[in-house]
Amino acid sequence: MNEFVIRTHNLTKKYHDRAAVNSLNLSIGRGEIYGFLGPNGAGKTTTIRMLLGLIRPTSGKVEIFGKDLQKDRLNILKKVGSLVEYPSYYGHLSAVENLEAIRRILNLPKSRIAEVLDIVSLTKEARRSVKGYSLGMKQRLGIASALLGSPELLILDEPTNGLDPSGIQEIRELIKRMPKEHGITVLVSSHLLSEVELMAGSVGIIAQGRMVFQDTIEHLQHQASSTIEMTVSEPEAAVWIARDSGLTGQLQEGRIHFDGLSNTQVAGLVRRLVENKHDIYRVEEKRKSLEDIFMQIVGTGGSL
Amino acid sequence: MMLRALSADFLKIRGKGLWLLIVIAPVGLVAMQALNFGLRYDFLTKLYAKDLWGGLLDNILRFVPIALFMGATLVSSLIAGVEHQLSSWKQLLALPISRTAVFSAKYTITVLLLAVSCVLLSIGSAVLGIALGFPTELPYSDLARIGLYPFIASLPLLALQLWLSLTFRNQALSVSLGIAMAFGSIFTGNLGEFCPLNWPLLTVEGKHQGVFLGAGLGLGLLIMLIGLLHFNRKDVA
């Protein structure tokens, strides 16, 4: 991650003194899939609208491809494709006509329309009016529109919102292909960690307008370290034995919890307990899910 | 860049009933007079015996301002509605195109559509006159004037309506204001020459036709520029 595609510097948007986005510093490297996470109302969409120049920041700066968005908006937007929240389309037109309306503005060759329809597998339905499309198809058309200008950066705001599981998977596979096959950097926002986890390399978590976590997904998963839970015949005594061998366990409801034990540590502890005539009923591994961590990071203030 | 947006706009209004509206309005105005003259042919031809064409055009002219105001209101609202309906603004304005180009294209398409209506009105009036057996020397300049002049004088209202329609997602505000002004224009006659609603009539009759044409163009341009400035700065929800 040597080159940044998107960087924001203390990006802030206030509505009547209430900061919807507060001093946000976002950095997204080239060729990444960046998951932008946060509960509803955390400021994801507001941030994305600022990235696209749809709304003006109260203060702070957006840099895309190393250029200032305020000054170079049109040049930057030539290389950006976007889908903000639910897809925008003209219902009375067919998919081809919808794309044609955008193509005329972008001034591209007509062949591009067939290409993007093929990427999102809508070629068969392309002549039907979009009104009759399923939500998944509309969403794919939205992605096709975003891809029309062969962008280097794709900004997708909640692209799987309201889709059924198969629709979600389709969109996810589509997004995962972007960096590999087309060299596109993707920013994808969501309020579901489980979903982002499956495609993103880096994540940024935003809560109440502030960035509370920004790192790789491995780093986030690392925080999801496991706990070993033991149920033994004489827990109080067992805690002392463990402490004797340098392991600190907490006693809760007759069970002992240890944080982050290695296999050898577990084996050693079990052996010592058995040698001291303890009966061991259960040794369980409890893994904190990413959702738990997400909730922990986001706090209880969110509306999740 | 504006032309590209304009070409996209022409595509977007397909199947929206706009073209129908554009044709029906002038046809309706002419049909009204066809009925008027058809029913009281002897009475009216005697009344306007000196200048048959003048009599016909004068009758048509009575209804031109209200039709123009209504037309500007509805066309503006329909043009804006295409984008409002499914919140397409966020997609359109995130494209590499300046907001000035987007706004200018919307303004141009509205003006062009209404201009088509006005040309059809001139042609329709001529056809009606011929059908009524009026002298074959057509009063070309008067026919052109009835289509063009009131239209130019109604540009301020058009600019205002388009601005309101583009700004507010809810079209109830702009449409009710437009219709109120259209019907109000029947009663504003005695407010004098300073009321812009009276200008369309004053460009055809009265002494200072040129002044009102200029005023219409000027005020129309001014309101359009204010609308454009606002459109350039506003946040897109």
Interface residues (C-beta under 8 A of the other chain):
Chain A: R49 L52 G53 L54 I55 R56 L74 N75 I76 L77 K78 V80 S82 L83 V84 E85 Y86 S88 Y89 Y90 G91 H92 L93 E97 E100 A101 I102 R104 I105 L106 N107 G142 S145 G149
Chain B: R4 A5 S7 A8 L11 K12 R14 G15 K16 V82 Q85 L86 S87 S88 W89 K90 Q91 L92 L93 A94 L95 P96 I97 S98 R233 D235 V236
